[in-house]
């Protein structure tokens, strides 16, 4: 039987993403939390809390009307892990943004905080979006 706290923490993570609120996201991360973006062919470094805060602040204003839909949740209580498959959508200056995501969340032993986040994204959609965004920003500057 999965830990209630494990599921509460996982749902709080998705709610924090839905709210697109940095402080809510940070409040769920352990002091030593690391977030990695996959697949590995994307040139994205692992981010500790300070790195994640800086990164999120740099992209927060790019996305408006952020929505996150959970499609499936898989729980491994013994390993303190939750896998969440979802879809993220937002509006941007270059049009709609949609990305399929898979989060693998490793919780602390008490299931209260997240200590490791593996975020799998649609690499083609992500790469294309950020190339188009950079081109648009370069034309406007």
N, C-alpha and C positions, 0 to 999 in steps of 0.2 A: 504494500500500500504506500503510495507516494506521500512524502511529508507535505502537510498542509502549508507549512512555511515555504517549502520549495516552490510550490505552485503560486503562492502569494507573491514571492519575490519575482518569479518569472512574469506574472501578470503585471506587476508594478513596473517592470522593465519595459514591457510593451506599451503600457499606459504612458510612461515617461517619453517614449519615442513618439507616440501619438500626439502628445502635448508639445513636442519639439522644444522642450525646456531643459536647458543645460543643467541647472541645479538639481532638477528631479533625476536626471540621468546620473549625475555625479553622486547623489545621495545613496545610490544602490551599488556603487563600486567599492570594493575593499581598498585599503590603502595601497596594496600592491597589485591592483587589477591591471591586466594588460589586455588590449584589444588588438586583434589581428584581422586583416581583410584578406579574403580568399576569393578566387583562386590565386595561387602564387604567381601567375603570370602578370598580375597587376603590380606595378611598382609602388606598393604601399608599405611603409615600415610599420612594425609593431608599435603600439602607442600605450605608454603608461598614462596615469591620470593627468599629469601636466601636459603631455603631448596631445591627449584626447581633448582636453579643455581648449587648448590653442586651436586645434583643428576644427572642432565644432563651432567655435566662435567665428572662424573664417568662412564657414559655409552656412551658418544659421540664417543669415539674411537672404541667401540665394533662393531658398525654398519657401514658398508661401502655401498656406492651406494644406499643410502636411497631413497625410492620412496613412495609417498603417492598419492592414487587415491581417489577422492571424488565420491561416488556412489549416494548420495542423500543429499539434503540440505532442511531443514524445518525452516521457519522463523516465529517467533512470535514477531512482531514489538512492540506491546503494552507492552510486558514483557521484551523487549530488549534482546531476546534470539534467538540463532541460534543452531540448531541441525545438525550435520554433520556426516553422515555415510560413512565410508571409509575403505580402505585396505592399510596397510603399509607393505612394503617389503624392505629387505636389505640383503646384504651378510655379513657373520660373519666367525670367525675362525672355527666354528663348522658346517658351511653350511648355506643354505638359511634360512632366517627368514621371516615369513609372519604372520600378525595378523590383524584380523578384529577389527575395532575401531568405537566408537560412541562418539563424543564430544558434550557436552551440554555447550554452551558458554553463559554466562550472561555478558552483556556489561554494561558499565557506562551509565548514563542517556543520555549523548550526543553520545553514540554508538562509541566513539573513541578508547576505551580501553576495555580490558577484565578484569572483576573483579572476576569471578568465572568460573572454568573449571572443569567439571565432565567428566572424561575419562573412558568410558567403554571399556574393552578389552576382548578378548577371554582368559578366565582365564586358561583353560587347556593348550592352546598353550603357553601362557606366562610362566606359572609355569614349564612346561616341558623344555622350552628353557633355562630358567635361571638355572635349576637343571643341565642340560647337560653342560652348559657353566661353571658353578662352578666346576663340576667334571673334565672337560678338563683343566681348569686353575690349579686345585689342582694337577693333574698328571704332568703338565708341570713345576710346581714350586718345 
